[in-house]
Amino acid sequence: MNKLLLGLMLIGTTVSAQELYMPRNIKKAYANGTRDMSGKPGKNYWQNNGIYDVNVKVDATTKIVSGSETIQYSNNSPDEL
């Protein structure tokens, strides 16, 4: 009788178990297809890229710092910047 009662108690607890909490941002990433359930990037994942070329010149006698910078930015997103 005790084994039957224990078995019924175990069945009752597994049926009423709740799902684990999942943060809203993670649920949104799954819904948008930017992540799959394994955590790897999904089919809608994209990443922007920036290449920086910085040239700096320091003149020790005049204590002047001068330079130039070029940025090449690649927008891989579906949105316009």
C-alpha positions as a Markdown table, in Angstrom:
| # | Residue | x | y | z |
|---|---|---|---|---|
| 1 | Met | 0.0 | 0.0 | 0.0 |
| 2 | Asn | 2.8 | 2.4 | 0.9 |
| 3 | Lys | 4.5 | 1.8 | -2.6 |
| 4 | Leu | 1.2 | 2.6 | -4.3 |
| 5 | Leu | 0.7 | 5.8 | -2.3 |
| 6 | Leu | 4.3 | 6.8 | -3.0 |
| 7 | Gly | 3.8 | 6.1 | -6.7 |
| 8 | Leu | 0.7 | 8.2 | -6.8 |
| 9 | Met | 2.4 | 11.1 | -5.0 |
| 10 | Leu | 5.3 | 11.0 | -7.5 |
| 11 | Ile | 2.9 | 11.1 | -10.5 |
| 12 | Gly | 1.0 | 14.0 | -8.9 |
| 13 | Thr | 4.2 | 16.1 | -8.5 |
| 14 | Thr | 5.4 | 15.5 | -12.0 |
| 15 | Val | 2.1 | 16.5 | -13.6 |
| 16 | Ser | 1.9 | 19.7 | -11.6 |
| 17 | Ala | 5.6 | 20.7 | -12.2 |
| 18 | Gln | 6.1 | 24.2 | -13.7 |
| 19 | Glu | 8.3 | 25.2 | -16.6 |
| 20 | Leu | 11.6 | 26.7 | -15.9 |
| 21 | Tyr | 11.7 | 30.5 | -16.0 |
| 22 | Met | 13.0 | 32.0 | -19.2 |
| 23 | Pro | 13.8 | 35.8 | -19.4 |
| 24 | Arg | 11.8 | 37.8 | -21.9 |
| 25 | Asn | 14.9 | 38.8 | -24.0 |
| 26 | Ile | 15.8 | 35.1 | -24.5 |
| 27 | Lys | 12.2 | 34.3 | -25.5 |
| 28 | Lys | 12.3 | 37.2 | -28.0 |
| 29 | Ala | 15.5 | 36.0 | -29.5 |
| 30 | Tyr | 14.0 | 32.6 | -30.1 |
| 31 | Ala | 10.9 | 34.1 | -31.6 |
| 32 | Asn | 12.9 | 36.4 | -33.9 |
| 33 | Gly | 15.1 | 33.6 | -35.0 |
| 34 | Thr | 18.3 | 35.3 | -33.9 |
| 35 | Arg | 19.1 | 32.3 | -31.6 |
| 36 | Asp | 18.1 | 28.7 | -31.7 |
| 37 | Met | 17.3 | 26.5 | -28.7 |
| 38 | Ser | 20.9 | 25.4 | -28.4 |
| 39 | Gly | 22.0 | 29.0 | -27.9 |
| 40 | Lys | 23.8 | 29.2 | -31.3 |
| 41 | Pro | 23.1 | 32.0 | -33.7 |
| 42 | Gly | 19.8 | 31.4 | -35.6 |
| 43 | Lys | 18.9 | 31.9 | -39.2 |
| 44 | Asn | 18.1 | 35.6 | -38.7 |
| 45 | Tyr | 21.3 | 36.5 | -36.9 |
| 46 | Trp | 23.5 | 39.2 | -38.3 |
| 47 | Gln | 26.5 | 41.2 | -37.1 |
| 48 | Asn | 27.7 | 44.7 | -38.1 |
| 49 | Asn | 31.4 | 45.3 | -38.7 |
| 50 | Gly | 33.7 | 48.3 | -38.3 |
| 51 | Ile | 37.3 | 48.6 | -39.5 |
| 52 | Tyr | 39.3 | 51.5 | -38.0 |
| 53 | Asp | 42.5 | 52.9 | -39.4 |
| 54 | Val | 44.0 | 55.4 | -37.0 |
| 55 | Asn | 47.2 | 57.4 | -37.7 |
| 56 | Val | 48.6 | 59.5 | -34.9 |
| 57 | Lys | 51.7 | 61.8 | -34.9 |
| 58 | Val | 53.2 | 63.2 | -31.7 |
| 59 | Asp | 55.7 | 66.1 | -31.9 |
| 60 | Ala | 57.6 | 66.0 | -28.6 |
| 61 | Thr | 59.2 | 69.5 | -29.1 |
| 62 | Thr | 56.0 | 71.4 | -29.8 |
| 63 | Lys | 53.8 | 69.0 | -27.7 |
| 64 | Ile | 51.2 | 68.8 | -30.5 |
| 65 | Val | 49.3 | 65.6 | -31.3 |
| 66 | Ser | 47.8 | 65.3 | -34.8 |
| 67 | Gly | 46.3 | 62.5 | -36.7 |
| 68 | Ser | 43.6 | 61.1 | -38.9 |
| 69 | Glu | 41.1 | 58.3 | -38.8 |
| 70 | Thr | 39.2 | 56.3 | -41.4 |
| 71 | Ile | 36.3 | 54.1 | -40.5 |
| 72 | Gln | 34.9 | 51.5 | -42.9 |
| 73 | Tyr | 31.5 | 50.3 | -41.5 |
| 74 | Ser | 29.5 | 47.4 | -42.9 |
| 75 | Asn | 25.8 | 47.3 | -42.1 |
| 76 | Asn | 24.7 | 43.7 | -42.4 |
| 77 | Ser | 21.4 | 44.3 | -40.7 |
| 78 | Pro | 18.1 | 44.4 | -42.5 |
| 79 | Asp | 17.6 | 48.0 | -41.2 |
| 80 | Glu | 18.9 | 51.2 | -42.7 |
| 81 | Leu | 21.2 | 53.4 | -40.6 |
